[in-house]
Amino acid sequence: MTTITCRAILFDMDGTLVDSTVVVEQVWARFADRFGLDLDTILASSHGRRMEDSIVRFGPDGVDVVAVQEDLSAFEFETTEGVVAVPGAADFLASLPSDRIALVTSAGRRLALMRMESVGVPVPGVVITSEDVDRGKPHPDPYLAAAALLGVDPADTVVFEDADAGIESGLTAGMRVVVVGDAAGEIATDLPAISDYRDIHATVVDGLITLTV
């Protein structure tokens, strides 16, 4: 059992609060089929990163990033079957001070709000999405932006993440990371981890959040 004390908690969304695996795989299958790409290669490194960054990385030279992203995003909005909350996520967020939490996602704002609301997970007051930073995960910028808006030192925050790119982002930002699920690779070695939010408890005293993992 591990005890962690912090002043704020920052949450990734897909794979961390919301299980959207079914839709995400369908989205990238659509992209792979369109350009004759290997789906497994894309899925191995796209998780946790902004869609536009993966389109640039894997798409052919000269790909119209905006047009492809619009097509894939429209598909995401239309395809919601199979999207569910990670067990315990809603109750865990509700147990935390509303001014001490943030959502930090590589999804766009509209999609993020739709997914959170559709599965009944409360949306924090501070939300950082793909549109809010010039550099997405694995760069530290998204998590640093959230900490700044909350007015907390990065060292006093804990990040909940499931993907290698997001874990790297949080660690590079100087934050501690709790890994959710079993999708992460070697970067998650020796980090505290939970299967879902039924494995963790939070207490709040005098502005300090104590997590028991």
DONUGU-44685 format. One record per atom (N, C-alpha, C): x, y, z. Coordinates in steps of 0.05 Angstrom, whole numbers, padded with zeros to 5 digits, always signed. Example, Ala and Ser with C-alpha at 12.3 -4.5 7.8 and 13.67 -1.06 7.14 Angstrom:
2
+00264-00114+00156/+00246-00090+00156/+00264-00066+00156/+00257-00045+00142/+00273-00021+00143/+00258+00001+00157/
//
This chain:
213
+00017-00024+00000/+00000+00000+00000/+00018+00025+00000/+00011+00044-00017/+00026+00069-00020/+00009+00093-00012/+00021+00112+00003/+00007+00136+00011/+00021+00160-00003/+00005+00176-00016/+00015+00200-00031/-00001+00224-00022/+00014+00246-00015/+00001+00271-00007/+00006+00292-00028/-00015+00307-00036/-00012+00327-00056/-00032+00349-00052/-00031+00370-00069/-00049+00392-00067/-00069+00393-00091/-00063+00378-00111/-00081+00377-00135/-00077+00351-00150/-00098+00343-00164/-00097+00319-00180/-00106+00325-00209/-00090+00316-00228/-00096+00321-00256/-00102+00294-00270/-00124+00293-00284/-00133+00268-00296/-00132+00269-00327/-00120+00249-00339/-00124+00244-00367/-00153+00234-00370/-00163+00232-00395/-00190+00223-00399/-00191+00195-00411/-00186+00192-00437/-00189+00166-00450/-00171+00145-00438/-00183+00123-00428/-00167+00102-00415/-00162+00107-00386/-00167+00131-00377/-00162+00138-00349/-00188+00143-00333/-00206+00159-00344/-00232+00164-00333/-00254+00151-00350/-00249+00150-00376/-00269+00139-00395/-00256+00117-00411/-00269+00094-00412/-00259+00073-00429/-00272+00076-00457/-00257+00086-00475/-00266+00091-00503/-00251+00074-00523/-00239+00052-00513/-00222+00036-00530/-00235+00027-00556/-00260+00019-00554/-00274+00009-00578/-00276+00030-00600/-00283+00054-00592/-00286+00076-00612/-00258+00084-00622/-00239+00087-00605/-00212+00096-00613/-00201+00076-00634/-00204+00051-00629/-00193+00031-00648/-00208+00033-00675/-00234+00039-00674/-00249+00042-00699/-00240+00067-00714/-00234+00088-00700/-00225+00113-00712/-00199+00108-00727/-00180+00095-00714/-00154+00092-00726/-00155+00070-00748/-00173+00052-00746/-00177+00032-00768/-00187+00047-00793/-00204+00066-00789/-00214+00082-00811/-00191+00097-00825/-00174+00109-00809/-00150+00123-00819/-00131+00104-00833/-00126+00081-00821/-00107+00062-00833/-00118+00051-00860/-00143+00046-00861/-00155+00036-00886/-00154+00057-00908/-00158+00081-00901/-00158+00103-00920/-00131+00106-00934/-00109+00102-00919/-00082+00107-00930/-00066+00082-00932/-00078+00059-00928/-00063+00034-00931/-00041+00030-00911/-00047+00037-00886/-00027+00036-00864/-00032+00012-00846/-00012+00005-00830/-00014-00017-00811/-00027-00007-00785/-00051-00018-00779/-00066-00009-00756/-00051-00013-00730/-00039-00037-00727/-00025-00043-00702/-00003-00024-00696/+00011-00015-00717/+00033+00004-00713/+00022+00031-00703/+00000+00039-00714/-00012+00065-00706/-00022+00063-00677/-00036+00041-00671/-00047+00038-00643/-00025+00036-00623/-00002+00025-00630/+00020+00022-00611/+00031+00048-00600/+00027+00070-00615/+00039+00095-00605/+00020+00119-00606/-00004+00116-00617/-00022+00139-00619/-00037+00145-00593/-00039+00125-00576/-00055+00129-00551/-00043+00150-00533/-00060+00168-00525/-00051+00190-00507/-00041+00214-00521/-00038+00213-00548/-00028+00236-00563/-00051+00250-00578/-00046+00274-00585/-00066+00289-00601/-00070+00276-00628/-00095+00276-00637/-00101+00264-00663/-00084+00276-00685/-00082+00303-00686/-00068+00315-00708/-00038+00307-00708/-00026+00302-00684/+00002+00294-00684/+00005+00266-00696/-00014+00249-00691/-00012+00222-00702/-00017+00222-00732/-00035+00239-00741/-00040+00241-00770/-00015+00250-00784/-00001+00270-00773/+00024+00279-00785/+00045+00257-00785/+00046+00243-00763/+00067+00223-00760/+00063+00199-00779/+00038+00190-00782/+00034+00166-00797/+00022+00170-00825/+00011+00194-00830/-00001+00199-00856/+00020+00203-00878/+00012+00201-00903/+00031+00205-00925/+00040+00234-00927/+00062+00238-00941/+00072+00265-00945/+00050+00282-00958/+00047+00306-00947/+00027+00325-00959/-00001+00319-00950/-00006+00302-00931/-00033+00295-00922/-00046+00321-00912/-00072+00324-00918/-00088+00347-00909/-00097+00341-00881/-00081+00350-00862/-00085+00343-00834/-00113+00352-00824/-00120+00377-00832/-00146+00388-00823/-00169+00371-00833/-00168+00365-00859/-00190+00350-00871/-00193+00322-00859/-00170+00308-00855/-00170+00281-00843/-00180+00283-00815/-00171+00302-00800/-00180+00305-00772/-00210+00310-00770/-00220+00327-00788/-00249+00332-00788/-00265+00307-00793/-00255+00291-00812/-00269+00266-00818/-00268+00247-00795/-00245+00243-00782/-00243+00225-00760/-00258+00235-00736/-00258+00261-00731/-00272+00272-00709/-00303+00269-00712/-00312+00273-00736/-00341+00269-00742/-00349+00240-00736/-00331+00222-00743/-00337+00193-00738/-00338+00188-00708/-00320+00201-00693/-00320+00198-00664/-00346+00208-00651/-00355+00230-00660/-00380+00241-00649/-00404+00224-00655/-00403+00210-00678/-00426+00194-00686/-00425+00166-00673/-00401+00157-00664/-00397+00130-00655/-00392+00131-00625/-00413+00125-00609/-00411+00126-00580/-00416+00099-00567/-00425+00080-00582/-00430+00054-00570/-00405+00041-00559/-00406+00031-00534/-00383+00018-00522/-00366+00037-00505/-00373+00063-00504/-00358+00082-00487/-00370+00081-00459/-00354+00075-00439/-00364+00072-00411/-00344+00086-00392/-00353+00091-00368/-00336+00103-00348/-00318+00081-00337/-00293+00088-00330/-00276+00070-00315/-00288+00066-00288/-00291+00041-00278/-00304+00036-00253/-00294+00053-00230/-00313+00066-00216/-00306+00082-00193/-00298+00111-00199/-00295+00118-00225/-00284+00144-00232/-00302+00167-00222/-00328+00164-00227/-00347+00186-00220/-00346+00191-00190/-00348+00170-00174/-00348+00173-00145/-00321+00184-00135/-00299+00175-00147/-00273+00185-00138/-00271+00215-00143/-00278+00224-00167/-00276+00253-00173/-00294+00269-00154/-00318+00258-00149/-00337+00272-00131/-00327+00274-00103/-00308+00257-00095/-00297+00258-00068/-00275+00278-00064/-00266+00291-00086/-00244+00309-00086/-00253+00338-00086/-00238+00357-00075/-00245+00385-00077/-00246+00394-00106/-00268+00407-00113/-00273+00415-00141/-00252+00434-00151/-00240+00450-00133/-00220+00470-00142/-00191+00459-00141/-00189+00432-00137/-00162+00420-00136/-00159+00398-00157/-00177+00397-00177/-00175+00377-00197/-00177+00389-00225/-00166+00375-00245/-00167+00384-00272/-00168+00361-00291/-00180+00365-00314/-00180+00345-00336/-00159+00354-00356/-00141+00336-00363/-00119+00343-00382/-00119+00321-00404/-00131+00328-00427/-00136+00307-00447/-00124+00316-00474/-00117+00296-00490/-00108+00301-00518/-00131+00303-00537/-00155+00298-00527/-00179+00302-00544/-00186+00331-00546/-00203+00338-00566/-00213+00364-00568/-00234+00370-00546/-00239+00395-00541/-00257+00402-00519/-00286+00392-00523/-00296+00394-00547/-00324+00385-00551/-00326+00356-00546/-00307+00340-00557/-00308+00311-00553/-00304+00304-00524/-00286+00317-00511/-00280+00311-00482/-00305+00316-00465/-00319+00338-00469/-00343+00344-00453/-00365+00324-00460/-00368+00317-00485/-00388+00298-00493/-00383+00271-00480/-00358+00261-00481/-00353+00235-00470/-00356+00234-00440/-00347+00254-00426/-00349+00255-00397/-00378+00255-00389/-00394+00273-00401/-00422+00275-00394/-00438+00250-00401/-00430+00238-00423/-00446+00214-00432/-00443+00190-00414/-00420+00189-00399/-00416+00166-00381/-00420+00174-00352/-00428+00199-00347/-00434+00207-00320/-00411+00213-00302/-00388+00220-00314/-00365+00228-00298/-00365+00259-00297/-00364+00271-00273/-00365+00300-00271/-00341+00314-00284/-00346+00335-00298/-00325+00350-00311/-00313+00371-00292/-00287+00370-00287/-00274+00390-00270/-00277+00418-00281/-00274+00438-00264/-00276+00465-00273/-00253+00473-00291/-00230+00461-00287/-00206+00466-00304/-00204+00443-00324/-00204+00450-00349/-00201+00430-00371/-00180+00440-00391/-00160+00424-00396/-00140+00429-00416/-00144+00408-00438/-00148+00418-00463/-00152+00399-00485/-00131+00404-00507/-00134+00390-00529/-00114+00392-00551/-00112+00421-00562/-00134+00436-00560/-00134+00463-00571/-00119+00483-00554/-00113+00476-00529/-00103+00495-00509/-00073+00497-00508/-00059+00479-00522/-00030+00479-00521/-00018+00477-00549/+00005+00488-00553/+00019+00485-00578/+00032+00457-00581/+00040+00446-00559/+00053+00420-00559/+00037+00401-00540/+00027+00379-00551/+00012+00360-00535/+00030+00340-00522/+00018+00321-00507/+00033+00299-00495/+00048+00284-00517/+00073+00275-00513/+00087+00272-00487/+00101+00296-00477/+00099+00319-00490/+00110+00344-00479/+00096+00350-00452/+00110+00364-00434/+00098+00370-00408/+00077+00393-00409/+00075+00407-00431/+00059+00431-00433/+00030+00428-00423/+00015+00407-00430/-00013+00405-00421/-00015+00404-00391/+00001+00388-00378/+00000+00386-00349/+00010+00411-00335/+00030+00423-00345/+00040+00449-00334/+00018+00470-00336/+00004+00471-00358/-00018+00490-00362/-00040+00486-00341/-00047+00461-00336/-00067+00456-00316/-00059+00464-00288/-00034+00457-00281/-00023+00465-00255/-00024+00495-00251/-00016+00509-00272/-00016+00539-00271/-00044+00550-00266/-00064+00539-00280/-00091+00548-00276/-00102+00542-00248/-00093+00520-00237/-00101+00513-00209/-00085+00528-00189/-00063+00540-00197/-00046+00555-00179/-00030+00538-00160/-00021+00515-00169/-00006+00496-00153/+00021+00491-00166/+00041+00485-00149/+00067+00477-00158/+00065+00449-00171/+00078+00445-00194/+00077+00418-00206/+00086+00396-00187/+00105+00402-00169/+00114+00382-00151/+00093+00374-00130/+00072+00390-00127/+00051+00385-00108/+00027+00372-00122/+00030+00363-00146/+00007+00351-00161/+00012+00321-00166/-00009+00307-00171/-00008+00279-00179/-00024+00276-00205/-00013+00262-00224/-00025+00257-00249/-00036+00228-00250/-00060+00224-00260/-00071+00198-00265/-00071+00193-00295/-00056+00173-00304/-00052+00168-00332/-00052+00138-00339/-00058+00131-00363/-00057+00103-00372/-00038+00099-00395/-00030+00120-00409/-00014+00117-00434/+00014+00127-00430/+00032+00115-00445/+00061+00122-00443/+00065+00152-00448/+00052+00163-00469/+00055+00191-00476/+00047+00209-00453/+00025+00202-00440/+00015+00218-00418/+00032+00216-00393/+00041+00191-00388/+00059+00187-00365/+00085+00203-00368/+00096+00202-00392/+00120+00218-00398/+00115+00248-00394/+00092+00257-00403/+00084+00285-00400/+00084+00293-00371/+00071+00277-00354/+00069+00284-00326/+00096+00283-00312/+00112+00262-00317/+00138+00260-00305/+00156+00283-00313/+00156+00289-00339/+00173+00311-00349/+00164+00338-00337/+00139+00340-00330/+00129+00365-00317/+00137+00366-00288/+00150+00345-00278/+00159+00345-00250/+00137+00336-00231/+00118+00322-00241/+00095+00312-00225/+00098+00283-00219/+00084+00274-00198/+00082+00246-00192/+00059+00234-00209/+00061+00208-00215/+00042+00195-00233/+00032+00170-00220/+00005+00166-00221/-00008+00141-00215/-00018+00129-00241/-00011+00104-00246/-00018+00091-00271/-00045+00077-00268/-00062+00081-00288/-00089+00069-00288/-00089+00047-00309/-00097+00023-00301/-00099+00001-00319/-00072-00012-00325/-00071-00028-00347/-00047-00043-00353/-00037-00038-00382/-00044-00015-00393/-00036-00010-00421/-00009+00002-00424/+00002+00013-00402/+00028+00027-00404/+00051+00007-00407/+00073+00017-00417/+00097+00001-00421/+00118+00004-00399/+00143+00003-00406/+00165+00003-00386/+00166+00029-00370/+00156+00050-00382/+00157+00076-00368/+00141+00075-00341/+00122+00056-00340/+00105+00054-00316/+00118+00037-00294/+00141+00025-00300/+00154+00008-00280/+00160+00024-00255/+00153+00012-00232/+00158+00024-00205/+00140+00047-00198/+00122+00055-00216/+00103+00075-00209/+00078+00063-00195/+00066+00077-00176/+00042+00066-00164/+00020+00062-00185/+00004+00041-00183/-00015+00034-00203/-00041+00024-00191/-00063+00029-00205/-00089+00018-00198/-00102+00006-00222/-00119-00014-00217/-00135-00026-00238/-00158-00006-00246/-00170+00005-00226/-00191+00025-00229/-00194+00040-00203/-00214+00057-00201/-00216+00075-00177/-00228+00062-00153/-00235+00036-00155/-00243+00021-00132/-00219+00013-00115/-00195+00018-00127/-00170+00010-00113/-00157+00033-00099/-00170+00056-00096/-00157+00079-00085/-00177+00094-00067/-00166+00108-00047/-00182+00123-00028/-00169+00150-00023/-00185+00171-00021/-00174+00198-00017/-00186+00210+00008/-00170+00224+00024/-00179+00240+00046/-00168+00268+00043/-00183+00288+00051/-00175+00316+00048/-00175+00329+00075/-00152+00340+00083/-00150+00354+00109/-00133+00380+00104/-00145+00403+00111/-00131+00428+00109/-00118+00433+00081/-00133+00425+00061/-00123+00430+00033/-00104+00410+00023/-00097+00390+00039/-00079+00369+00030/-00095+00344+00023/-00090+00333+00000/-00104+00308-00008/-00085+00285-00003/-00094+00265+00012/-00078+00241+00017/-00091+00218+00002/-00075+00206-00015/-00084+00183-00031/-00073+00157-00019/-00089+00137-00016/-00080+00111-00008/-00085+00092-00031/-00063+00082-00042/-00064+00065-00066/-00058+00037-00058/
//
